[in-house]
Amino acid sequence: MDLWNPLLEYSKSYNGLLNFYFIFRPAKKDIKDVKLVLSKNVKFNYPVFLDTLGEFEKLNPHLPKNKALHTFLLDENNNVILVGDPLHNKKIEEMFYKIVKEKLGKP
């Protein structure tokens, strides 16, 4: 989760207009470990949803199998406007900042 810190810090400059939500679907055998890790990370003050039943995937059957494409930037109407992981793809990261500035202005 620490990898997200730069983006999370950046979001604070938008005073609540740019929010992050995390949805995890751990394997059944890993649920306990994931809960333990999340409970120890007291500095992480963002919504985390543990989808132990796979409901998110059931409600969104169009999700690509490639997990690198399971990160989304949504607009104010919850429409997907960017797909991809800005932590592991420099081009996606650049697009993220560009889109946020276009939509919300400079922080």
N, CA, C and O atoms as CSV, one atom per row, in Angstrom:
chain,resi,resn,atom,element,x,y,z
A,1,MET,N,N,0.824,-1.193,0.000
A,1,MET,CA,C,0.000,0.000,0.000
A,1,MET,C,C,0.870,1.260,0.000
A,1,MET,O,O,0.448,2.314,-0.477
A,2,ASP,N,N,2.070,1.144,0.531
A,2,ASP,CA,C,2.962,2.301,0.586
A,2,ASP,C,C,3.297,2.849,-0.795
A,2,ASP,O,O,3.599,4.033,-0.939
A,3,LEU,N,N,3.247,1.997,-1.800
A,3,LEU,CA,C,3.541,2.460,-3.157
A,3,LEU,C,C,2.566,3.543,-3.614
A,3,LEU,O,O,2.892,4.366,-4.469
A,4,TRP,N,N,1.384,3.532,-3.039
A,4,TRP,CA,C,0.359,4.499,-3.420
A,4,TRP,C,C,0.559,5.861,-2.752
A,4,TRP,O,O,-0.099,6.829,-3.133
A,5,ASN,N,N,1.444,5.955,-1.776
A,5,ASN,CA,C,1.587,7.194,-1.005
A,5,ASN,C,C,1.774,8.457,-1.844
A,5,ASN,O,O,1.122,9.460,-1.552
A,6,PRO,N,N,2.631,8.464,-2.873
A,6,PRO,CA,C,2.758,9.708,-3.656
A,6,PRO,C,C,1.439,10.163,-4.294
A,6,PRO,O,O,1.126,11.354,-4.286
A,7,LEU,N,N,0.679,9.235,-4.836
A,7,LEU,CA,C,-0.606,9.610,-5.442
A,7,LEU,C,C,-1.627,10.015,-4.382
A,7,LEU,O,O,-2.420,10.933,-4.591
A,8,LEU,N,N,-1.601,9.334,-3.257
A,8,LEU,CA,C,-2.531,9.674,-2.184
A,8,LEU,C,C,-2.224,11.057,-1.622
A,8,LEU,O,O,-3.138,11.829,-1.331
A,9,GLU,N,N,-0.948,11.369,-1.470
A,9,GLU,CA,C,-0.552,12.700,-0.997
A,9,GLU,C,C,-0.979,13.767,-2.007
A,9,GLU,O,O,-1.479,14.826,-1.626
A,10,TYR,N,N,-0.782,13.485,-3.283
A,10,TYR,CA,C,-1.188,14.410,-4.338
A,10,TYR,C,C,-2.692,14.672,-4.264
A,10,TYR,O,O,-3.137,15.806,-4.439
A,11,SER,N,N,-3.464,13.633,-4.008
A,11,SER,CA,C,-4.924,13.784,-3.962
A,11,SER,C,C,-5.365,14.734,-2.856
A,11,SER,O,O,-6.395,15.396,-2.985
A,12,LYS,N,N,-4.607,14.809,-1.779
A,12,LYS,CA,C,-4.965,15.698,-0.664
A,12,LYS,C,C,-4.998,17.159,-1.094
A,12,LYS,O,O,-5.740,17.961,-0.527
A,13,SER,N,N,-4.193,17.504,-2.095
A,13,SER,CA,C,-4.152,18.893,-2.548
A,13,SER,C,C,-5.448,19.304,-3.250
A,13,SER,O,O,-5.651,20.485,-3.530
A,14,TYR,N,N,-6.317,18.348,-3.532
A,14,TYR,CA,C,-7.604,18.639,-4.170
A,14,TYR,C,C,-8.760,18.696,-3.164
A,14,TYR,O,O,-9.927,18.744,-3.552
A,15,ASN,N,N,-8.428,18.691,-1.888
A,15,ASN,CA,C,-9.420,18.905,-0.823
A,15,ASN,C,C,-10.699,18.091,-0.984
A,15,ASN,O,O,-11.800,18.640,-0.940
A,16,GLY,N,N,-10.552,16.797,-1.167
A,16,GLY,CA,C,-11.711,15.912,-1.220
A,16,GLY,C,C,-12.325,15.725,-2.595
A,16,GLY,O,O,-13.282,14.963,-2.735
A,17,LEU,N,N,-11.807,16.395,-3.613
A,17,LEU,CA,C,-12.349,16.233,-4.965
A,17,LEU,C,C,-11.769,15.027,-5.693
A,17,LEU,O,O,-12.346,14.558,-6.674
A,18,LEU,N,N,-10.631,14.523,-5.220
A,18,LEU,CA,C,-9.971,13.367,-5.827
A,18,LEU,C,C,-9.842,12.299,-4.750
A,18,LEU,O,O,-9.090,12.459,-3.789
A,19,ASN,N,N,-10.582,11.210,-4.918
A,19,ASN,CA,C,-10.637,10.172,-3.887
A,19,ASN,C,C,-10.160,8.833,-4.421
A,19,ASN,O,O,-10.233,8.556,-5.618
A,20,PHE,N,N,-9.675,8.017,-3.512
A,20,PHE,CA,C,-9.203,6.677,-3.848
A,20,PHE,C,C,-9.997,5.647,-3.064
A,20,PHE,O,O,-10.291,5.838,-1.884
A,21,TYR,N,N,-10.338,4.563,-3.725
A,21,TYR,CA,C,-11.015,3.424,-3.106
A,21,TYR,C,C,-10.278,2.171,-3.562
A,21,TYR,O,O,-9.910,2.050,-4.730
A,22,PHE,N,N,-10.069,1.256,-2.649
A,22,PHE,CA,C,-9.324,0.043,-2.963
A,22,PHE,C,C,-10.222,-1.164,-2.753
A,22,PHE,O,O,-10.847,-1.309,-1.702
A,23,ILE,N,N,-10.281,-2.021,-3.751
A,23,ILE,CA,C,-11.066,-3.251,-3.675
A,23,ILE,C,C,-10.106,-4.411,-3.870
A,23,ILE,O,O,-9.428,-4.509,-4.893
A,24,PHE,N,N,-10.057,-5.283,-2.883
A,24,PHE,CA,C,-9.203,-6.466,-2.958
A,24,PHE,C,C,-10.069,-7.709,-2.982
A,24,PHE,O,O,-11.082,-7.798,-2.288
A,25,ARG,N,N,-9.654,-8.657,-3.785
A,25,ARG,CA,C,-10.313,-9.958,-3.778
A,25,ARG,C,C,-9.252,-11.006,-3.475
A,25,ARG,O,O,-8.718,-11.648,-4.379
A,26,PRO,N,N,-8.956,-11.171,-2.193
A,26,PRO,CA,C,-7.922,-12.151,-1.836
A,26,PRO,C,C,-8.434,-13.576,-1.997
A,26,PRO,O,O,-9.632,-13.843,-1.897
A,27,ALA,N,N,-7.497,-14.478,-2.247
A,27,ALA,CA,C,-7.848,-15.899,-2.260
A,27,ALA,C,C,-8.333,-16.267,-0.864
A,27,ALA,O,O,-7.905,-15.672,0.126
A,28,LYS,N,N,-9.213,-17.234,-0.789
A,28,LYS,CA,C,-9.806,-17.624,0.486
A,28,LYS,C,C,-8.737,-17.896,1.549
A,28,LYS,O,O,-8.890,-17.514,2.709
A,29,LYS,N,N,-7.660,-18.558,1.139
A,29,LYS,CA,C,-6.603,-18.912,2.082
A,29,LYS,C,C,-5.818,-17.690,2.568
A,29,LYS,O,O,-5.114,-17.778,3.574
A,30,ASP,N,N,-5.926,-16.546,1.868
A,30,ASP,CA,C,-5.158,-15.347,2.207
A,30,ASP,C,C,-5.958,-14.284,2.950
A,30,ASP,O,O,-5.390,-13.274,3.365
A,31,ILE,N,N,-7.239,-14.484,3.127
A,31,ILE,CA,C,-8.099,-13.454,3.722
A,31,ILE,C,C,-7.589,-13.022,5.092
A,31,ILE,O,O,-7.500,-11.827,5.377
A,32,LYS,N,N,-7.261,-13.974,5.922
A,32,LYS,CA,C,-6.793,-13.653,7.270
A,32,LYS,C,C,-5.518,-12.803,7.223
A,32,LYS,O,O,-5.391,-11.826,7.961
A,33,ASP,N,N,-4.584,-13.177,6.358
A,33,ASP,CA,C,-3.327,-12.435,6.231
A,33,ASP,C,C,-3.561,-11.018,5.713
A,33,ASP,O,O,-2.946,-10.069,6.199
A,34,VAL,N,N,-4.441,-10.874,4.735
A,34,VAL,CA,C,-4.742,-9.553,4.183
A,34,VAL,C,C,-5.356,-8.667,5.262
A,34,VAL,O,O,-4.987,-7.500,5.389
A,35,LYS,N,N,-6.278,-9.204,6.027
A,35,LYS,CA,C,-6.891,-8.434,7.113
A,35,LYS,C,C,-5.848,-8.006,8.133
A,35,LYS,O,O,-5.890,-6.884,8.636
A,36,LEU,N,N,-4.921,-8.890,8.437
A,36,LEU,CA,C,-3.867,-8.577,9.399
A,36,LEU,C,C,-2.986,-7.440,8.884
A,36,LEU,O,O,-2.687,-6.501,9.622
A,37,VAL,N,N,-2.575,-7.522,7.637
A,37,VAL,CA,C,-1.732,-6.473,7.048
A,37,VAL,C,C,-2.465,-5.136,7.052
A,37,VAL,O,O,-1.884,-4.111,7.410
A,38,LEU,N,N,-3.721,-5.140,6.660
A,38,LEU,CA,C,-4.497,-3.900,6.624
A,38,LEU,C,C,-4.714,-3.323,8.018
A,38,LEU,O,O,-4.699,-2.105,8.194
A,39,SER,N,N,-4.914,-4.178,8.998
A,39,SER,CA,C,-5.147,-3.690,10.360
A,39,SER,C,C,-3.889,-3.079,10.966
A,39,SER,O,O,-3.980,-2.206,11.829
A,40,LYS,N,N,-2.721,-3.526,10.527
A,40,LYS,CA,C,-1.462,-2.994,11.058
A,40,LYS,C,C,-1.067,-1.683,10.394
A,40,LYS,O,O,-0.224,-0.954,10.917
A,41,ASN,N,N,-1.655,-1.380,9.273
A,41,ASN,CA,C,-1.305,-0.169,8.538
A,41,ASN,C,C,-2.209,0.974,8.997
A,41,ASN,O,O,-3.115,1.392,8.276
A,42,VAL,N,N,-1.950,1.472,10.207
A,42,VAL,CA,C,-2.822,2.479,10.814
A,42,VAL,C,C,-2.748,3.835,10.114
A,42,VAL,O,O,-3.647,4.659,10.281
A,43,LYS,N,N,-1.704,4.078,9.343
A,43,LYS,CA,C,-1.574,5.353,8.640
A,43,LYS,C,C,-2.415,5.396,7.365
A,43,LYS,O,O,-2.563,6.457,6.759
A,44,PHE,N,N,-2.956,4.278,6.961
A,44,PHE,CA,C,-3.701,4.203,5.708
A,44,PHE,C,C,-5.166,4.518,5.973
A,44,PHE,O,O,-5.917,3.668,6.451
A,45,ASN,N,N,-5.566,5.749,5.657
A,45,ASN,CA,C,-6.922,6.216,5.963
A,45,ASN,C,C,-7.800,6.328,4.723
A,45,ASN,O,O,-8.460,7.345,4.509
A,46,TYR,N,N,-7.804,5.290,3.919
A,46,TYR,CA,C,-8.601,5.288,2.697
A,46,TYR,C,C,-9.507,4.063,2.699
A,46,TYR,O,O,-9.154,3.038,3.282
A,47,PRO,N,N,-10.664,4.155,2.060
A,47,PRO,CA,C,-11.582,3.013,2.056
A,47,PRO,C,C,-10.976,1.791,1.365
A,47,PRO,O,O,-10.472,1.868,0.244
A,48,VAL,N,N,-11.043,0.674,2.065
A,48,VAL,CA,C,-10.576,-0.605,1.533
A,48,VAL,C,C,-11.727,-1.590,1.654
A,48,VAL,O,O,-12.286,-1.775,2.735
A,49,PHE,N,N,-12.073,-2.214,0.553
A,49,PHE,CA,C,-13.142,-3.202,0.531
A,49,PHE,C,C,-12.541,-4.569,0.247
A,49,PHE,O,O,-11.828,-4.748,-0.741
A,50,LEU,N,N,-12.827,-5.524,1.109
A,50,LEU,CA,C,-12.405,-6.902,0.881
A,50,LEU,C,C,-13.579,-7.638,0.259
A,50,LEU,O,O,-14.582,-7.908,0.919
A,51,ASP,N,N,-13.444,-7.949,-0.987
A,51,ASP,CA,C,-14.509,-8.610,-1.741
A,51,ASP,C,C,-14.268,-10.119,-1.701
A,51,ASP,O,O,-13.793,-10.708,-2.672
A,52,THR,N,N,-14.594,-10.722,-0.591
A,52,THR,CA,C,-14.305,-12.146,-0.390
A,52,THR,C,C,-15.196,-13.059,-1.231
A,52,THR,O,O,-14.882,-14.237,-1.404
A,53,LEU,N,N,-16.299,-12.531,-1.752
A,53,LEU,CA,C,-17.219,-13.345,-2.553
A,53,LEU,C,C,-17.099,-13.076,-4.054
A,53,LEU,O,O,-17.788,-13.710,-4.853
A,54,GLY,N,N,-16.232,-12.146,-4.437
A,54,GLY,CA,C,-16.063,-11.842,-5.856
A,54,GLY,C,C,-17.225,-11.084,-6.461
A,54,GLY,O,O,-17.473,-11.184,-7.662
A,55,GLU,N,N,-17.938,-10.329,-5.647
A,55,GLU,CA,C,-19.119,-9.602,-6.131
A,55,GLU,C,C,-18.764,-8.528,-7.159
A,55,GLU,O,O,-19.491,-8.334,-8.133
A,56,PHE,N,N,-17.650,-7.832,-6.941
A,56,PHE,CA,C,-17.259,-6.780,-7.882
A,56,PHE,C,C,-17.067,-7.353,-9.282
A,56,PHE,O,O,-17.514,-6.766,-10.267
A,57,GLU,N,N,-16.411,-8.483,-9.364
A,57,GLU,CA,C,-16.186,-9.125,-10.665
A,57,GLU,C,C,-17.503,-9.609,-11.274
A,57,GLU,O,O,-17.695,-9.518,-12.487
A,58,LYS,N,N,-18.402,-10.119,-10.448
A,58,LYS,CA,C,-19.707,-10.570,-10.952
A,58,LYS,C,C,-20.511,-9.399,-11.516
A,58,LYS,O,O,-21.188,-9.531,-12.536
A,59,LEU,N,N,-20.425,-8.251,-10.837
A,59,LEU,CA,C,-21.157,-7.068,-11.281
A,59,LEU,C,C,-20.496,-6.384,-12.476
A,59,LEU,O,O,-21.114,-5.565,-13.156
A,60,ASN,N,N,-19.243,-6.729,-12.719
A,60,ASN,CA,C,-18.475,-6.130,-13.814
A,60,ASN,C,C,-17.815,-7.226,-14.649
A,60,ASN,O,O,-16.590,-7.345,-14.655
A,61,PRO,N,N,-18.617,-8.024,-15.354
A,61,PRO,CA,C,-18.071,-9.171,-16.089
A,61,PRO,C,C,-17.136,-8.781,-17.236
A,61,PRO,O,O,-16.413,-9.628,-17.760
A,62,HIS,N,N,-17.148,-7.526,-17.620
A,62,HIS,CA,C,-16.301,-7.044,-18.709
A,62,HIS,C,C,-14.864,-6.762,-18.264
A,62,HIS,O,O,-14.026,-6.408,-19.092
A,63,LEU,N,N,-14.568,-6.914,-16.971
A,63,LEU,CA,C,-13.205,-6.668,-16.486
A,63,LEU,C,C,-12.208,-7.536,-17.242
A,63,LEU,O,O,-12.434,-8.733,-17.418
A,64,PRO,N,N,-11.113,-6.944,-17.686
A,64,PRO,CA,C,-10.110,-7.757,-18.378
A,64,PRO,C,C,-9.433,-8.723,-17.412
A,64,PRO,O,O,-9.361,-8.462,-16.211
A,65,LYS,N,N,-8.945,-9.824,-17.934
A,65,LYS,CA,C,-8.236,-10.810,-17.103
A,65,LYS,C,C,-6.890,-10.267,-16.629
A,65,LYS,O,O,-6.406,-10.643,-15.562
A,66,ASN,N,N,-6.292,-9.388,-17.420
A,66,ASN,CA,C,-4.997,-8.805,-17.088
A,66,ASN,C,C,-5.136,-7.891,-15.868
A,66,ASN,O,O,-5.780,-6.845,-15.948
A,67,LYS,N,N,-4.543,-8.276,-14.754
A,67,LYS,CA,C,-4.677,-7.514,-13.510
A,67,LYS,C,C,-4.039,-6.129,-13.593
A,67,LYS,O,O,-4.376,-5.248,-12.802
A,68,ALA,N,N,-3.122,-5.926,-14.539
A,68,ALA,CA,C,-2.532,-4.601,-14.739
A,68,ALA,C,C,-3.586,-3.600,-15.219
A,68,ALA,O,O,-3.372,-2.388,-15.170
A,69,LEU,N,N,-4.721,-4.120,-15.681
A,69,LEU,CA,C,-5.811,-3.271,-16.159
A,69,LEU,C,C,-6.966,-3.218,-15.163
A,69,LEU,O,O,-8.107,-2.960,-15.549
A,70,HIS,N,N,-6.680,-3.458,-13.902
A,70,HIS,CA,C,-7.711,-3.433,-12.862
A,70,HIS,C,C,-7.636,-2.176,-12.004
A,70,HIS,O,O,-8.129,-2.165,-10.876
A,71,THR,N,N,-7.030,-1.131,-12.524
A,71,THR,CA,C,-6.974,0.158,-11.841
A,71,THR,C,C,-7.683,1.158,-12.740
A,71,THR,O,O,-7.391,1.250,-13.932
A,72,PHE,N,N,-8.623,1.910,-12.159
A,72,PHE,CA,C,-9.463,2.793,-12.961
A,72,PHE,C,C,-9.510,4.193,-12.375
A,72,PHE,O,O,-9.530,4.372,-11.157
A,73,LEU,N,N,-9.527,5.179,-13.253
A,73,LEU,CA,C,-9.820,6.553,-12.869
A,73,LEU,C,C,-11.228,6.828,-13.369
A,73,LEU,O,O,-11.524,6.673,-14.554
A,74,LEU,N,N,-12.090,7.237,-12.448
A,74,LEU,CA,C,-13.488,7.501,-12.786
A,74,LEU,C,C,-13.752,8.996,-12.768
A,74,LEU,O,O,-13.109,9.739,-12.026
A,75,ASP,N,N,-14.696,9.433,-13.583
A,75,ASP,CA,C,-15.089,10.839,-13.544
A,75,ASP,C,C,-16.181,11.035,-12.495
A,75,ASP,O,O,-16.521,10.112,-11.756
A,76,GLU,N,N,-16.718,12.233,-12.443
A,76,GLU,CA,C,-17.727,12.565,-11.432
A,76,GLU,C,C,-19.014,11.761,-11.592
A,76,GLU,O,O,-19.819,11.701,-10.662
A,77,ASN,N,N,-19.222,11.139,-12.758
A,77,ASN,CA,C,-20.401,10.302,-12.992
A,77,ASN,C,C,-20.085,8.816,-12.915
A,77,ASN,O,O,-20.890,7.980,-13.326
A,78,ASN,N,N,-18.916,8.493,-12.389
A,78,ASN,CA,C,-18.435,7.109,-12.254
A,78,ASN,C,C,-18.200,6.417,-13.591
A,78,ASN,O,O,-18.259,5.191,-13.681
A,79,ASN,N,N,-17.935,7.204,-14.626
A,79,ASN,CA,C,-17.533,6.641,-15.912
A,79,ASN,C,C,-16.024,6.433,-15.900
A,79,ASN,O,O,-15.280,7.277,-15.400
A,80,VAL,N,N,-15.581,5.327,-16.444
A,80,VAL,CA,C,-14.149,5.049,-16.520
A,80,VAL,C,C,-13.526,5.971,-17.566
A,80,VAL,O,O,-13.962,5.999,-18.717
A,81,ILE,N,N,-12.499,6.729,-17.158
A,81,ILE,CA,C,-11.828,7.627,-18.101
A,81,ILE,C,C,-10.345,7.280,-18.275
A,81,ILE,O,O,-9.671,7.848,-19.134
A,82,LEU,N,N,-9.842,6.350,-17.462
A,82,LEU,CA,C,-8.471,5.867,-17.624
A,82,LEU,C,C,-8.382,4.472,-17.028
A,82,LEU,O,O,-8.890,4.217,-15.936
A,83,VAL,N,N,-7.736,3.579,-17.753
A,83,VAL,CA,C,-7.541,2.202,-17.294
A,83,VAL,C,C,-6.051,1.920,-17.281
A,83,VAL,O,O,-5.355,2.176,-18.264
A,84,GLY,N,N,-5.568,1.397,-16.175
A,84,GLY,CA,C,-4.161,1.026,-16.081
A,84,GLY,C,C,-3.577,1.450,-14.750
A,84,GLY,O,O,-4.124,2.313,-14.065
A,85,ASP,N,N,-2.478,0.844,-14.395
A,85,ASP,CA,C,-1.844,1.056,-13.102
A,85,ASP,C,C,-0.770,2.138,-13.194
A,85,ASP,O,O,0.280,1.907,-13.794
A,86,PRO,N,N,-1.012,3.316,-12.609
A,86,PRO,CA,C,-0.025,4.393,-12.681
A,86,PRO,C,C,1.242,4.105,-11.875
A,86,PRO,O,O,2.246,4.797,-12.039
A,87,LEU,N,N,1.206,3.112,-11.022
A,87,LEU,CA,C,2.389,2.769,-10.227
A,87,LEU,C,C,3.418,1.999,-11.041
A,87,LEU,O,O,4.615,2.062,-10.756
A,88,HIS,N,N,2.960,1.284,-12.039
A,88,HIS,CA,C,3.850,0.415,-12.801
A,88,HIS,C,C,3.923,0.758,-14.284
A,88,HIS,O,O,4.517,0.022,-15.072
A,89,ASN,N,N,3.317,1.873,-14.654
A,89,ASN,CA,C,3.326,2.272,-16.056
A,89,ASN,C,C,3.458,3.794,-16.114
A,89,ASN,O,O,2.512,4.521,-15.809
A,90,LYS,N,N,4.628,4.261,-16.506
A,90,LYS,CA,C,4.922,5.700,-16.513
A,90,LYS,C,C,3.951,6.472,-17.405
A,90,LYS,O,O,3.537,7.580,-17.064
A,91,LYS,N,N,3.595,5.891,-18.534
A,91,LYS,CA,C,2.672,6.569,-19.452
A,91,LYS,C,C,1.288,6.746,-18.798
A,91,LYS,O,O,0.667,7.801,-18.927
A,92,ILE,N,N,0.824,5.719,-18.109
A,92,ILE,CA,C,-0.462,5.811,-17.399
A,92,ILE,C,C,-0.365,6.853,-16.288
A,92,ILE,O,O,-1.302,7.621,-16.071
A,93,GLU,N,N,0.761,6.882,-15.588
A,93,GLU,CA,C,0.952,7.881,-14.529
A,93,GLU,C,C,0.863,9.301,-15.110
A,93,GLU,O,O,0.187,10.162,-14.546
A,94,GLU,N,N,1.536,9.538,-16.219
A,94,GLU,CA,C,1.491,10.854,-16.862
A,94,GLU,C,C,0.068,11.201,-17.293
A,94,GLU,O,O,-0.379,12.335,-17.126
A,95,MET,N,N,-0.635,10.222,-17.846
A,95,MET,CA,C,-2.020,10.449,-18.267
A,95,MET,C,C,-2.905,10.748,-17.061
A,95,MET,O,O,-3.795,11.595,-17.135
A,96,PHE,N,N,-2.661,10.055,-15.955
A,96,PHE,CA,C,-3.426,10.289,-14.727
A,96,PHE,C,C,-3.322,11.762,-14.320
A,96,PHE,O,O,-4.338,12.431,-14.128
A,97,TYR,N,N,-2.093,12.262,-14.191
A,97,TYR,CA,C,-1.901,13.653,-13.776
A,97,TYR,C,C,-2.505,14.630,-14.780
A,97,TYR,O,O,-3.092,15.639,-14.388
A,98,LYS,N,N,-2.364,14.339,-16.061
A,98,LYS,CA,C,-2.911,15.214,-17.102
A,98,LYS,C,C,-4.437,15.278,-17.009
A,98,LYS,O,O,-5.021,16.360,-17.056
A,99,ILE,N,N,-5.068,14.127,-16.880
A,99,ILE,CA,C,-6.533,14.082,-16.808
A,99,ILE,C,C,-7.040,14.770,-15.547
A,99,ILE,O,O,-8.010,15.526,-15.597
A,100,VAL,N,N,-6.394,14.515,-14.433
A,100,VAL,CA,C,-6.822,15.147,-13.175
A,100,VAL,C,C,-6.737,16.667,-13.301
A,100,VAL,O,O,-7.654,17.376,-12.887
A,101,LYS,N,N,-5.651,17.164,-13.863
A,101,LYS,CA,C,-5.509,18.622,-14.023
A,101,LYS,C,C,-6.554,19.179,-14.982
A,101,LYS,O,O,-7.077,20.271,-14.762
A,102,GLU,N,N,-6.863,18.435,-16.046
A,102,GLU,CA,C,-7.897,18.882,-16.990
A,102,GLU,C,C,-9.268,18.924,-16.325
A,102,GLU,O,O,-10.042,19.855,-16.547
A,103,LYS,N,N,-9.566,17.916,-15.510
A,103,LYS,CA,C,-10.889,17.811,-14.884
A,103,LYS,C,C,-11.044,18.724,-13.666
A,103,LYS,O,O,-12.099,19.324,-13.461
A,104,LEU,N,N,-9.977,18.822,-12.855
A,104,LEU,CA,C,-10.090,19.513,-11.566
A,104,LEU,C,C,-9.268,20.793,-11.477
A,104,LEU,O,O,-9.381,21.536,-10.503
A,105,GLY,N,N,-8.451,21.051,-12.476
A,105,GLY,CA,C,-7.559,22.206,-12.421
A,105,GLY,C,C,-6.284,21.863,-11.667
A,105,GLY,O,O,-6.098,20.736,-11.207
A,106,LYS,N,N,-5.421,22.843,-11.551
A,106,LYS,CA,C,-4.173,22.625,-10.817
A,106,LYS,C,C,-4.473,22.661,-9.328
A,106,LYS,O,O,-5.345,23.404,-8.878
A,107,PRO,N,N,-3.740,21.846,-8.561
A,107,PRO,CA,C,-4.008,21.845,-7.100
A,107,PRO,C,C,-3.633,23.162,-6.453
A,107,PRO,O,O,-3.795,23.324,-5.243
